[in-house]
Amino acid sequence: MVIFDSVTKTKREFIPLKEGEVSLYVCGPTVYDDAHLGHAKSALVFDLLSRVLKAEGRHVKYARNITDIDDKIIKKAKELGVTIKEITDRFTEAYHRDMAELGIKRPDIEPKATESLDAMFTMIQNLVNKGHAYQISNGDVYFDTKSDEGYLSISHRVQDEDEKQNRVLNSDEKKNSADFALWKSVNDGDISFDSPFGAGRPGWHLECSAMIEKHLADSTCKYAVDIHGGGADLLFPHHENEAAQTRCSTNHEIAAYWMHNGFVNIDGEKMSKSLGNSFFIKDALKVYDGEVLRFYLLSTHYRSNFNFNEEDLIAAKKRLDKLYRLKKRLFGLEVHADMDTAFKTKLLDALQDDLNISLALSIIDEMVSTVNETLDTAGKHKELKREAMIDMAYIEEILGFGMKNPFEYFQTGIDKATKELIKELIEKRNEAKKVKDFESSDRLRDEILSFGVSIMDTPQGTFWEKV
């Protein structure tokens, strides 16, 4: 596999630290609000990466954190008059629910900041002991950026002396303007945690470094993890600061490869809550099937900025429809054995090239078109059908779409209550047919069709779809 490394800005052959194994860490959400399309894009990209690595036969250990200590969480809890835990539990559950609707598999490890404080304390103490961190009079502990010769080697930025770090209040006692907080003292009765450095809260950048050391790192390796990923907006200062903390606290660099996905834009503007154009996943799911959203969000290469608009979303659905129409055409066929096919080899080869999704989707389009053309000719085409079923199962495995019953897929746009009513009518019709009450059966069929759907009786049962 070849990966574009964000630090070297080149494609590099992926060689894991340990043969056959891959450690992957991705920055997860801060759970103070519902997940938006930016969260979805990042989670989808690394879900795809994990699937491709597994398809290569590698064992993947994938961790994605949950930030449940943050000023925004505290502010939200105060606004709603509830506890911090109520906020974080609510939005963590919502995040998991939205990701599941998009077919995103849960990571192997999902550490929370509140569960990782001891690991953070250890890292801070190591940095203080080694002269890379210092505590000021109010109890705050800062990382001394000038003590790290490798600082800014990740983002390649030239630090402006007047530039302030994100999420960090400036202090006259900071040695350098770029120094960032490892521990923030809290003396105003607000939410705080006991620590060897006094009551307070950890700096945002600290948690990922500490979690990686706790759950993934091998002290004998040159790097803590094989791949570290996240959104492009995290490259600086978050990932730069993570790298500095790990480098100076341990005997290794944090990651051998860095991967960053592009921004999600809406109508050409970078998605941002401050601009008021955030698009929550839960709202998109009210209108569009989760698998359609998955297909659409994956359809642009992960490093490119993604311009979300409904016109392109509808076009993406039509493209996915073609795969499902072939699946419907082959519905009821069973494949009991797997085998290698030319299609599977081509698809994996495309994705091994830095997740080349454009090429991968064109390979799928070609397969669908070729199979349909052949099925339109005379003959039973048993071997072709068998191979097509195997190929579609591989698409499900590696890309995570094409998973649904093809008839149910085409029910999008029918509300839940109407679906239940149609289900009841079909059951009544089936009962009428059993007792050969054809008059009632025909009447029920006409009632079903009045909802703007078509029905099909198959050996596997009666199915319907929106016309």
DOVEXMI-874019 format. One line per 4 residues: for each residue x, y, z of C-alpha. Coordinates in steps of 0.001 Angstrom, whole numbers, plus 500000, padded with zeros to 6 digits. Layout:
X/Y/Z ~ ...
% end
This chain:
500000/500000/500000 ~ 501097/503550/499273 ~ 500104/506417/501583 ~ 500464/510165/501148
502333/511298/504239 ~ 501227/514779/505350 ~ 504636/515553/506865 ~ 506890/514667/503928
504118/515626/501471 ~ 504971/512591/499338 ~ 503479/509199/498673 ~ 505326/506578/500677
505164/502813/500617 ~ 503484/501702/503808 ~ 505838/499519/505830 ~ 504404/498769/509294
506507/498768/512441 ~ 505659/495100/512943 ~ 505067/492798/510003 ~ 501403/491962/509518
500224/494425/512164 ~ 499053/498039/511958 ~ 498461/500508/514776 ~ 496160/503368/513788
495157/506335/515940 ~ 492613/508948/514844 ~ 491469/512071/516661 ~ 487810/511693/517545
485027/514107/518511 ~ 484640/516541/521386 ~ 481206/515485/522606 ~ 479322/518695/523337
477002/518736/520314 ~ 475632/516522/517570 ~ 478059/515232/514945 ~ 478332/517158/511684
479538/516243/508218 ~ 483127/517090/509099 ~ 483057/514399/511783 ~ 481492/511997/509298
484115/512600/506612 ~ 487018/511924/508957 ~ 485411/508835/510471 ~ 484568/507486/507000
488071/508014/505655 ~ 489699/506035/508433 ~ 486974/503408/508423 ~ 487856/502882/504752
491585/502831/505516 ~ 491041/500199/508205 ~ 488982/498065/505821 ~ 491638/498245/503101
494435/497333/505508 ~ 492406/494348/506705 ~ 491689/493332/503108 ~ 495459/493167/502626
495521/490556/505384 ~ 496907/492790/508133 ~ 495784/492826/511750 ~ 494649/496370/512529
494509/497846/516020 ~ 492466/501010/515617 ~ 491941/503630/518337 ~ 489831/506784/518161
489425/508962/521235 ~ 486450/510691/522807 ~ 487224/514144/524253 ~ 484914/514430/527248
486849/517151/529110 ~ 486607/520538/527424 ~ 485520/524113/528089 ~ 482807/523793/525425
481328/520810/527244 ~ 481286/522737/530521 ~ 479637/525713/528842 ~ 476955/523476/527292
476238/521788/530628 ~ 475793/525174/532305 ~ 473500/526374/529530 ~ 471263/523318/529861
471526/523037/533637 ~ 472732/519425/533579 ~ 475888/517580/534617 ~ 478982/517221/532465
478430/513467/532311 ~ 474861/513914/531062 ~ 476175/516060/528197 ~ 479041/513740/527263
476944/510571/527548 ~ 474173/512106/525445 ~ 476395/513274/522612 ~ 478689/510231/522686
475622/508043/522201 ~ 474375/510346/519426 ~ 477788/510204/517721 ~ 477808/506406/517808
474256/506281/516467 ~ 475039/508617/513554 ~ 478255/506782/512679 ~ 476428/503449/512700
473841/504856/510245 ~ 476754/505634/507910 ~ 478063/502082/508204 ~ 481160/503164/510146
482527/500384/512315 ~ 483445/501130/515913 ~ 487209/501286/516535 ~ 488905/498575/518571
489718/501076/521315 ~ 487764/504228/522131 ~ 489472/505855/525134 ~ 487910/508814/526919
489843/511727/528390 ~ 488207/511173/531789 ~ 489523/507602/531782 ~ 493076/508585/530823
494069/511122/533482 ~ 496744/508921/535077 ~ 498462/508510/531704 ~ 498353/512300/531261
499846/512883/534722 ~ 502697/510507/533895 ~ 503456/512310/530634 ~ 503397/515762/532270
505723/514597/535037 ~ 508139/513101/532484 ~ 508216/516416/530625 ~ 508810/518416/533815
511572/516032/534925 ~ 513315/516296/531555 ~ 513151/520097/531489 ~ 510572/520323/528695
507747/521677/530869 ~ 507377/524173/533686 ~ 504738/525268/536178 ~ 503862/528927/536712
502596/530635/539859 ~ 498880/530027/539250 ~ 499452/526280/538883 ~ 499324/526020/535073
501899/523694/533515 ~ 503253/524642/530075 ~ 505296/522839/527460 ~ 508473/524751/526593
508456/524782/522794 ~ 511998/526196/522613 ~ 513284/523088/524408 ~ 512217/520883/521509
514526/521055/518488 ~ 511939/519236/516420 ~ 509088/521639/517109 ~ 507242/522644/513905
508760/519685/512011 ~ 505287/518220/511540 ~ 503480/521272/510134 ~ 506601/523021/508742
505247/526333/509966 ~ 507293/529376/510871 ~ 505974/530390/514249 ~ 504936/534032/514605
506139/535333/517958 ~ 502762/536988/518530 ~ 500725/533940/517561 ~ 498755/532303/520346
498019/528624/520574 ~ 494415/527541/520082 ~ 492405/526884/523246 ~ 495123/528408/525468
494943/531713/527303 ~ 498116/533755/527183 ~ 500117/534378/530359 ~ 502862/536841/531204
504770/533985/532849 ~ 504984/531881/529709 ~ 508588/531566/528549 ~ 507557/531713/524892
504340/532849/523243 ~ 504062/529463/521483 ~ 504201/527448/524722 ~ 500997/525509/525261
499202/524275/528374 ~ 499627/520717/529561 ~ 497619/521362/532720 ~ 495284/524281/533399
494739/525190/537028 ~ 491137/525734/538122 ~ 490575/527740/541292 ~ 487106/529162/540671
484958/526242/541762 ~ 484466/525091/538174 ~ 484845/521479/537026 ~ 488310/520232/537963
490292/517080/538662 ~ 492882/516384/541334 ~ 496433/515955/540080 ~ 500054/516091/541292
500076/519637/539854 ~ 496997/520842/541715 ~ 493301/520930/540850 ~ 492577/521631/537204
491977/520198/533766 ~ 494327/518759/531122 ~ 495294/520697/528021 ~ 493499/519497/524908
496670/518458/523056 ~ 497840/516223/525898 ~ 495146/513579/525854 ~ 495944/512032/522465
499656/511670/523220 ~ 498874/510059/526572 ~ 496247/507725/525117 ~ 498583/506567/522363
501271/505735/524914 ~ 498759/503927/527118 ~ 496985/501851/524480 ~ 499171/501473/521384
502823/502366/521870 ~ 505677/499873/522081 ~ 508652/501442/523851 ~ 511045/499342/521751
509847/500892/518476 ~ 511081/504082/516855 ~ 507484/505304/516540 ~ 504530/505028/518907
502064/504151/516120 ~ 502173/503325/512444 ~ 499575/505871/511318 ~ 498131/508954/512991
495127/510536/511311 ~ 492627/513355/511588 ~ 491215/516388/509839 ~ 493497/518825/508035
492598/521496/510589 ~ 494364/519453/513277 ~ 497801/519514/511670 ~ 498625/522712/513561
498630/523214/516441 ~ 497091/519965/517676 ~ 499215/517362/515916 ~ 502335/519505/516103
501922/519720/519867 ~ 501113/516039/520210 ~ 504317/515176/518369 ~ 506367/517483/520580
504963/516047/523813 ~ 505580/512464/522763 ~ 509021/513163/521327 ~ 510221/514867/524492
508515/512555/526972 ~ 509421/509187/525440 ~ 512157/507626/523402 ~ 510202/507668/520143
508346/509847/517657 ~ 504560/509646/517761 ~ 503813/508328/514242 ~ 505613/506867/511233
502919/508150/508841 ~ 500512/511078/509097 ~ 497235/511195/507170 ~ 494860/514170/507052
491476/514431/505370 ~ 490252/517635/503745 ~ 487596/520046/504955 ~ 483888/519678/504316
482456/522788/502683 ~ 478831/523726/502152 ~ 478093/525886/499114 ~ 481784/526658/498819
482328/527837/502389 ~ 484447/525913/504864 ~ 482073/524271/507262 ~ 482189/526144/510557
479792/526608/513450 ~ 480911/530235/513699 ~ 479598/530776/510150 ~ 476305/529218/511105
476327/526683/508270 ~ 477033/523478/510153 ~ 475172/520512/508677 ~ 474359/517906/511317
474387/514274/510236 ~ 471127/513651/512105 ~ 469408/516217/509855 ~ 470838/514720/506673
469633/511278/507776 ~ 466065/512548/507980 ~ 466124/513035/504211 ~ 468773/510643/502858
469603/507027/503532 ~ 472811/506579/505538 ~ 474354/504411/502854 ~ 473719/507083/500221
475463/509632/502454 ~ 478349/507218/502936 ~ 478706/506694/499192 ~ 478547/510435/498537
481012/511455/501247 ~ 483487/508794/500117 ~ 483178/509696/496438 ~ 485772/512492/496653
489387/511653/497470 ~ 490005/511958/501184 ~ 492687/514656/500886 ~ 490500/516926/498765
488164/519461/500311 ~ 484606/518227/499958 ~ 481976/520655/498658 ~ 478662/519353/499958
475606/520159/497861 ~ 472354/518352/497216 ~ 472743/518279/493437 ~ 475905/516180/493725
474301/514067/496452 ~ 471385/513194/494167 ~ 473826/512353/491352 ~ 475763/510101/493748
472560/508294/494692 ~ 471793/507608/491031 ~ 475259/506102/490680 ~ 474710/503883/493716
471245/502972/492372 ~ 472919/501209/489431 ~ 474757/498853/491788 ~ 471513/498101/493597
469609/497500/490370 ~ 472153/494815/489495 ~ 471834/493403/493003 ~ 468052/493301/492548
468517/491576/489205 ~ 470519/488838/490959 ~ 468330/488767/494056 ~ 467809/485322/495559
471036/483814/494253 ~ 473312/482377/496914 ~ 477078/482219/496869 ~ 478516/479564/499152
482168/479901/498227 ~ 484540/482827/497908 ~ 487167/483083/495223 ~ 489633/485546/493792
488402/487527/490808 ~ 490008/490032/488472 ~ 487572/492642/489776 ~ 488604/492145/493407
492275/492462/492482 ~ 491686/495667/490506 ~ 489543/497222/493236 ~ 492067/496522/495981
494941/497753/493792 ~ 493124/501069/493314 ~ 492487/501540/497020 ~ 496054/500594/497883
497120/503687/495959 ~ 496411/506171/498768 ~ 492706/505235/498786 ~ 492149/506168/495140
488370/506216/495394 ~ 487774/507735/491950 ~ 489490/504801/490264 ~ 487774/502337/492597
484308/503674/491766 ~ 485056/503638/488039 ~ 486038/499965/488351 ~ 482701/499279/490051
480811/501198/487339 ~ 482570/499152/484670 ~ 481764/495864/486400 ~ 478073/496760/486785
477806/497828/483163 ~ 479590/494752/481802 ~ 477522/492305/483860 ~ 474264/493950/482832
475212/493907/479160 ~ 476022/490190/479350 ~ 472842/489350/481262 ~ 470866/491099/478505
472102/488460/476041 ~ 470735/484937/475667 ~ 471861/482291/478124 ~ 471765/481526/481856
475210/482980/482592 ~ 475546/480994/485827 ~ 479274/481561/486257 ~ 478982/485283/485542
476183/485636/488095 ~ 478198/483741/490696 ~ 481236/485933/490091 ~ 479139/489107/490178
477679/488095/493545 ~ 481185/487500/494910 ~ 482337/490865/493577 ~ 479392/492689/495148
480045/490985/498473 ~ 483620/492301/498254 ~ 482327/495837/497639 ~ 480266/495512/500814
483289/494309/502769 ~ 485858/496841/501626 ~ 483741/499925/500864 ~ 480775/499419/503168
477975/500068/500714 ~ 475657/497786/498746 ~ 474779/496156/502081 ~ 471000/496483/501991
468225/494356/500626 ~ 467862/495918/497141 ~ 464102/496256/497451 ~ 464348/498001/500833
467019/500308/499437 ~ 464535/501607/496889 ~ 462030/502410/499639 ~ 463843/505647/500469
461403/508544/500628 ~ 458552/506555/502198 ~ 457916/507507/505823 ~ 458008/504947/508628
454249/504932/509242 ~ 453519/504263/505553 ~ 456119/501489/505495 ~ 454392/499805/508424
451011/500133/506712 ~ 452365/498644/503478 ~ 453882/495777/505481 ~ 450492/495054/507067
448729/495166/503712 ~ 451279/492767/502182 ~ 450756/490336/505063 ~ 446971/490517/504580
447405/490009/500833 ~ 449601/486971/501422 ~ 446958/485498/503732 ~ 444257/486153/501133
446353/484422/498455 ~ 446858/481402/500730 ~ 443122/480857/501033 ~ 442649/481681/497336
440600/484808/498086 ~ 441737/486454/494863 ~ 439199/489267/495033 ~ 440608/490466/498359
444143/489828/497135 ~ 443628/492051/494093 ~ 441961/494771/496165 ~ 444864/494774/498633
447360/494867/495762 ~ 445660/497948/494335 ~ 445678/499591/497765 ~ 449420/498948/498081
450096/500349/494609 ~ 448176/503514/495502 ~ 451114/504551/497703 ~ 453236/505023/494594
455118/501764/494931 ~ 455542/498590/492917 ~ 455471/495070/494349 ~ 457217/491874/493330
456405/488340/494425 ~ 459556/486199/494666 ~ 460399/482783/496122 ~ 461982/484702/499015
458796/486655/499711 ~ 456952/489746/498550 ~ 458981/492928/498202 ~ 458118/496466/497253
459904/499643/496253 ~ 459102/503258/495570 ~ 458287/503914/491910
% end
